[in-house]
Amino acid sequence: GGVAALIAAVLGGLFVFTRIRPDLRARNKVEGWITGVLFACSAVAVLTTVGIIFSLVIDSLRFFSMVPITEFLFGTKWSPQIAIRADQVGSSGAFGAVPLFAGTFLIMTIAMAVAAPIGLFSAVYLSEYSGKKTRALVKPALEVLAGVPTVVYGFFAALTVGPALRVFFNGIGEMLIGGPFNDLGLYLSLVQNQMALVAGAVMGIMLIPFVSSLSDDILNAVPQSLRDGSYAMGATKSETIKKVLLPAALPGVAGALLLAVSRAIGETMIVTMAAGLAAKLTLNPLETVTTVTVQIVTLLTGDQEFNSPKTLAAFGLGLTLFVVTLLLNIVAMRIVQAYREQYD
């Protein structure tokens, strides 16, 4: 090891000696190398994104050559197992993606109904009410919660939240049976562990640290002069938060919530373990549903032929989901840019 290091040092010294010239500007050379390295890193990120899009588009076009895009986007029946062999073509309605997107947005809505208020209120507390010791304790705890793997949340949903909600709704159903709401009681008594409500609630819990952390940073970015001006006018702390702080931070908070929506749409593990795989077109949170990401994983699991509609459907779903997420991110950036106020 020492000999190799010595040889490398000697060779490096000889190389440097041969490069010495009166007109040499080593600083410019180093700057040029650093610029090249930074450009290469940026190019890798951009080219990776372009490669992903290119792959999705190519295989999606192959899928849409077998299944009409109108059937895919507006069909209400999802049963890709109909087309298994390469010489088969999906029948009409077998690849309708509407139930998948309905389940995706149902679970996302439940998740945001949990994450948005709790995350925002916790951010307001940390930013405006908590002391330094409390903030030093709560803030790291939220960040640790944000680092928990989603599979752990999935186990929590399947083994704790799901059974608890089933017992709760079954108990209500048993109380309603025999009364004027007998039909509702019979339905509630048959509720199972897997349902959209379980997946959405646990996903919302997972998103609370994400929303809280972003909102806290946004609230802290509001200039202290705005708070001081409000207090000077005789406003209380709660009035200052409601009339000054939240309106000033609204663009950033709205963008943070839309980013949380994008993350909720892309979640897979919690939905797989807590909501099931049934592609149902329903808005009932007590029913089992599935999402786009879960079906992508299901379609690509195991040995698959990449020339059959069943497998290529995953790329059609992926491209559609990519477009939806991209549009949400663009809307989030537009909101921030359009309504951001500049403070001195």
C-alpha positions as CSV (number, residue, x, y, z in Angstrom):
1,G,0.0,0.0,0.0
2,G,2.8,2.4,0.9
3,V,4.8,1.6,-2.3
4,A,1.7,2.2,-4.4
5,A,1.0,5.5,-2.7
6,L,4.6,6.6,-3.3
7,I,4.5,5.6,-7.0
8,A,1.2,7.5,-7.4
9,A,2.7,10.6,-5.8
10,V,5.8,10.4,-8.0
11,L,3.8,10.0,-11.2
12,G,1.5,12.9,-10.1
13,G,4.5,15.1,-9.4
14,L,6.0,14.2,-12.9
15,F,2.7,15.0,-14.5
16,V,2.5,18.4,-12.8
17,F,6.1,19.2,-13.6
18,T,5.6,18.5,-17.3
19,R,2.5,20.8,-17.3
20,I,4.3,23.8,-15.8
21,R,4.4,26.8,-18.2
22,P,4.9,30.5,-17.8
23,D,1.5,31.2,-19.2
24,L,-0.3,28.5,-17.2
25,R,-3.4,29.6,-15.3
26,A,-4.1,26.7,-12.9
27,R,-7.0,28.5,-11.3
28,N,-8.8,28.7,-14.7
29,K,-8.1,25.1,-15.4
30,V,-9.5,24.0,-12.1
31,E,-12.6,26.1,-12.6
32,G,-13.1,24.6,-16.0
33,W,-12.8,21.1,-14.6
34,I,-15.3,21.9,-11.7
35,T,-17.7,23.4,-14.2
36,G,-17.5,20.3,-16.4
37,V,-18.1,18.0,-13.4
38,L,-21.1,20.0,-12.3
39,F,-22.5,20.0,-15.8
40,A,-22.1,16.3,-16.1
41,C,-24.0,15.8,-12.8
42,S,-26.8,18.0,-14.1
43,A,-26.8,16.2,-17.4
44,V,-27.1,12.8,-15.7
45,A,-30.2,14.0,-13.8
46,V,-31.8,15.5,-16.9
47,L,-31.0,12.5,-19.2
48,T,-32.4,10.1,-16.6
49,T,-35.7,12.0,-16.6
50,V,-35.7,12.1,-20.4
51,G,-34.9,8.3,-20.5
52,I,-37.8,7.5,-18.1
53,I,-40.2,9.6,-20.2
54,F,-39.0,8.1,-23.4
55,S,-39.4,4.5,-22.1
56,L,-42.9,5.3,-20.8
57,V,-44.0,6.9,-24.1
58,I,-42.6,4.1,-26.3
59,D,-44.2,1.3,-24.4
60,S,-47.4,3.3,-23.9
61,L,-47.7,3.7,-27.6
62,R,-47.4,0.0,-28.1
63,F,-50.2,-0.5,-25.5
64,F,-52.5,2.1,-27.1
65,S,-52.0,0.4,-30.5
66,M,-53.7,-2.7,-28.9
67,V,-56.2,-1.0,-26.7
68,P,-58.0,2.3,-27.8
69,I,-56.9,5.2,-25.6
70,T,-60.6,6.2,-25.2
71,E,-61.3,2.8,-23.7
72,F,-58.4,3.2,-21.4
73,L,-59.2,6.7,-20.2
74,F,-63.0,6.4,-20.0
75,G,-63.6,2.7,-19.5
76,T,-65.2,1.7,-16.1
77,K,-64.1,-1.9,-16.0
78,W,-60.6,-3.0,-15.1
79,S,-59.8,-6.7,-15.5
80,P,-56.4,-7.0,-17.3
81,Q,-56.3,-10.7,-16.6
82,I,-58.6,-11.2,-19.6
83,A,-55.6,-10.7,-21.9
84,I,-52.8,-12.9,-20.8
85,R,-51.3,-14.3,-23.9
86,A,-49.4,-12.2,-26.5
87,D,-51.9,-13.2,-29.3
88,Q,-54.9,-11.8,-27.3
89,V,-56.1,-8.2,-27.4
90,G,-57.9,-6.7,-24.4
91,S,-61.7,-6.7,-24.9
92,S,-63.7,-3.5,-24.7
93,G,-63.7,-2.2,-21.1
94,A,-61.2,-4.7,-19.8
95,F,-58.6,-1.9,-19.5
96,G,-60.7,0.9,-18.3
97,A,-58.6,3.0,-15.9
98,V,-61.4,5.0,-14.3
99,P,-61.8,2.8,-11.3
100,L,-58.1,3.0,-10.6
101,F,-58.0,6.8,-10.7
102,A,-61.2,6.9,-8.7
103,G,-59.6,4.8,-6.0
104,T,-56.4,6.8,-6.1
105,F,-58.2,10.1,-5.7
106,L,-60.5,8.7,-3.0
107,I,-57.6,7.6,-0.8
108,M,-55.7,10.8,-1.6
109,T,-58.7,12.9,-0.5
110,I,-59.0,11.0,2.8
111,A,-55.2,11.3,3.4
112,M,-55.2,15.1,2.8
113,A,-58.3,15.5,5.0
114,V,-56.1,14.1,7.8
115,A,-52.7,15.5,6.9
116,A,-53.6,19.1,5.9
117,P,-55.3,20.4,9.1
118,I,-53.1,18.5,11.5
119,G,-49.9,19.3,9.7
120,L,-50.8,22.9,9.3
121,F,-52.0,23.4,12.9
122,S,-48.9,21.7,14.3
123,A,-46.7,24.0,12.1
124,V,-48.5,27.0,13.5
125,Y,-48.0,25.7,17.1
126,L,-44.3,25.1,16.5
127,S,-43.8,28.4,14.8
128,E,-45.8,30.7,17.0
129,Y,-46.7,29.1,20.3
130,S,-44.1,26.5,21.4
131,G,-41.0,27.4,23.4
132,K,-37.5,26.6,22.4
133,K,-37.4,23.4,24.5
134,T,-40.7,22.1,23.2
135,R,-39.7,22.9,19.6
136,A,-36.3,21.2,20.1
137,L,-38.2,18.1,21.2
138,V,-41.2,18.0,18.8
139,K,-39.5,19.1,15.6
140,P,-37.0,16.1,15.6
141,A,-39.8,13.7,16.5
142,L,-41.7,14.8,13.5
143,E,-38.7,14.4,11.3
144,V,-38.1,10.9,12.6
145,L,-41.7,10.1,11.8
146,A,-41.1,11.3,8.3
147,G,-38.2,8.8,7.9
148,V,-40.2,5.7,8.9
149,P,-40.5,3.3,5.9
150,T,-43.9,3.1,4.3
151,V,-44.0,-0.7,4.8
152,V,-44.1,0.0,8.5
153,Y,-47.1,2.3,8.0
154,G,-48.6,-0.5,6.0
155,F,-48.2,-3.0,8.8
156,F,-49.7,-0.4,11.2
157,A,-52.7,0.0,8.9
158,A,-53.2,-3.7,8.3
159,L,-52.7,-5.0,11.9
160,T,-53.9,-2.1,14.1
161,V,-56.0,0.6,12.3
162,G,-57.9,-1.8,10.1
163,P,-59.1,-4.2,12.8
164,A,-59.9,-1.3,15.1
165,L,-62.1,0.4,12.6
166,R,-63.7,-3.0,11.7
167,V,-64.6,-3.5,15.3
168,F,-65.9,0.0,15.6
169,F,-68.2,-0.1,12.5
170,N,-69.3,-3.7,13.3
171,G,-70.3,-2.5,16.7
172,I,-72.3,0.4,15.3
173,G,-74.0,-2.0,12.8
174,E,-75.0,-4.4,15.5
175,M,-76.7,-1.6,17.4
176,L,-78.6,-0.5,14.3
177,I,-79.9,-3.9,13.3
178,G,-83.5,-4.3,14.1
179,G,-84.2,-0.6,14.1
180,P,-85.2,2.0,11.5
181,F,-81.7,1.8,10.0
182,N,-81.6,-2.0,9.8
183,D,-80.2,-2.0,6.2
184,L,-77.3,0.4,7.3
185,G,-76.7,-1.8,10.3
186,L,-76.5,-4.9,8.2
187,Y,-74.0,-3.2,5.9
188,L,-71.8,-1.9,8.7
189,S,-71.8,-5.3,10.4
190,L,-70.1,-6.7,7.3
191,V,-67.3,-4.1,7.1
192,Q,-63.9,-5.8,6.8
193,N,-60.3,-4.8,7.7
194,Q,-59.4,-3.6,4.2
195,M,-61.0,-0.4,3.1
196,A,-60.2,3.0,1.6
197,L,-60.7,4.7,4.9
198,V,-57.9,2.7,6.6
199,A,-55.4,3.4,3.8
200,G,-56.3,7.1,3.6
201,A,-56.1,7.7,7.3
202,V,-52.7,6.0,7.7
203,M,-51.4,7.7,4.6
204,G,-52.5,11.0,6.1
205,I,-50.6,10.2,9.3
206,M,-47.5,9.5,7.1
207,L,-47.9,12.9,5.4
208,I,-48.3,14.9,8.6
209,P,-44.5,15.4,9.1
210,F,-44.1,16.3,5.5
211,V,-46.8,19.0,5.6
212,S,-45.8,20.2,9.0
213,S,-42.1,20.6,8.2
214,L,-42.8,22.5,4.9
215,S,-45.4,24.7,6.5
216,D,-43.2,25.4,9.5
217,D,-40.4,26.6,7.2
218,I,-42.8,28.7,5.2
219,L,-44.3,30.3,8.4
220,N,-40.9,31.1,9.7
221,A,-40.0,32.8,6.4
222,V,-42.7,35.4,7.0
223,P,-40.9,38.6,8.2
224,Q,-41.1,39.4,11.9
225,S,-41.9,43.0,11.0
226,L,-45.4,41.9,9.9
227,R,-46.0,40.3,13.2
228,D,-44.7,43.3,15.1
229,G,-46.9,45.6,13.0
230,S,-50.0,43.6,13.8
231,Y,-49.2,43.6,17.5
232,A,-48.6,47.4,17.4
233,M,-52.1,47.8,16.0
234,G,-53.5,46.0,19.0
235,A,-54.1,42.6,17.5
236,T,-53.8,39.4,19.6
237,K,-51.6,36.5,18.7
238,S,-54.5,34.5,17.3
239,E,-55.7,37.5,15.3
240,T,-52.2,38.0,13.9
241,I,-52.0,34.4,12.9
242,K,-55.4,34.4,11.2
243,K,-55.3,37.9,9.6
244,V,-51.6,38.4,8.8
245,L,-49.4,35.2,9.1
246,L,-51.6,32.7,7.3
247,P,-52.5,35.0,4.4
248,A,-48.9,35.9,3.9
249,A,-47.8,32.2,4.0
250,L,-50.8,30.9,1.9
251,P,-49.0,30.6,-1.4
252,G,-46.2,28.5,0.1
253,V,-48.6,26.4,2.1
254,A,-50.8,25.8,-0.9
255,G,-47.7,24.7,-2.9
256,A,-46.7,22.4,0.0
257,L,-50.1,20.8,0.1
258,L,-50.1,20.1,-3.6
259,L,-46.7,18.5,-3.2
260,A,-48.2,16.3,-0.5
261,V,-51.0,15.4,-2.9
262,S,-48.4,14.3,-5.5
263,R,-46.7,12.1,-2.8
264,A,-50.0,10.6,-1.8
265,I,-50.9,9.7,-5.4
266,G,-47.6,7.9,-5.8
267,E,-47.9,5.8,-2.5
268,T,-48.1,2.0,-3.0
269,M,-47.3,-0.1,0.0
270,I,-49.9,1.3,2.4
271,V,-52.7,0.9,-0.2
272,T,-51.6,-2.7,-1.0
273,M,-51.7,-3.8,2.6
274,A,-54.7,-1.7,3.8
275,A,-57.1,-1.2,0.9
276,G,-56.9,-4.4,-1.2
277,L,-56.6,-5.0,-4.9
278,A,-60.2,-4.8,-6.0
279,A,-60.8,-2.2,-8.8
280,K,-64.2,-0.8,-7.8
281,L,-65.7,2.4,-9.0
282,T,-67.0,3.8,-5.7
283,L,-66.8,6.8,-3.5
284,N,-67.6,4.8,-0.4
285,P,-64.6,4.9,2.0
286,L,-65.7,1.6,3.6
287,E,-65.2,-0.3,0.4
288,T,-62.0,-2.0,-0.8
289,V,-60.4,-0.1,-3.7
290,T,-57.1,-0.1,-5.5
291,T,-54.9,2.6,-7.0
292,V,-52.8,3.2,-10.1
293,T,-49.5,2.5,-8.5
294,V,-50.7,-0.8,-6.9
295,Q,-51.9,-2.0,-10.2
296,I,-48.6,-1.1,-11.9
297,V,-46.8,-3.3,-9.3
298,T,-49.3,-6.1,-9.7
299,L,-49.0,-6.1,-13.5
300,L,-45.2,-6.2,-13.5
301,T,-44.8,-8.8,-10.7
302,G,-43.5,-12.2,-11.8
303,D,-42.5,-13.4,-15.3
304,Q,-44.4,-11.3,-17.8
305,E,-44.4,-11.0,-21.5
306,F,-43.7,-7.4,-22.5
307,N,-45.7,-7.8,-25.8
308,S,-49.1,-8.5,-24.2
309,P,-51.7,-5.8,-23.4
310,K,-51.8,-7.0,-19.8
311,T,-48.1,-6.1,-19.1
312,L,-48.0,-3.0,-21.4
313,A,-51.0,-1.6,-19.5
314,A,-48.6,-0.8,-16.7
315,F,-46.7,1.6,-18.9
316,G,-50.0,3.3,-20.0
317,L,-50.9,3.7,-16.3
318,G,-47.4,5.0,-15.5
319,L,-47.5,7.6,-18.3
320,T,-50.9,8.8,-17.2
321,L,-49.9,9.0,-13.6
322,F,-46.7,10.9,-14.6
323,V,-48.8,13.4,-16.5
324,V,-51.2,13.9,-13.6
325,T,-48.3,14.4,-11.1
326,L,-46.5,16.7,-13.5
327,L,-49.6,18.9,-13.9
328,L,-50.1,19.0,-10.1
329,N,-46.5,20.1,-9.6
330,I,-46.9,22.8,-12.3
331,V,-50.0,24.0,-10.7
332,A,-48.2,24.2,-7.3
333,M,-45.4,26.2,-8.8
334,R,-47.8,28.5,-10.6
335,I,-49.7,29.2,-7.4
336,V,-46.5,30.1,-5.6
337,Q,-45.3,32.3,-8.4
338,A,-48.7,34.0,-9.0
339,Y,-49.6,34.8,-5.4
340,R,-46.2,35.2,-3.7
341,E,-45.8,38.6,-2.1
342,Q,-42.4,40.3,-1.9
343,Y,-41.5,41.7,1.5
344,D,-38.8,44.2,2.3
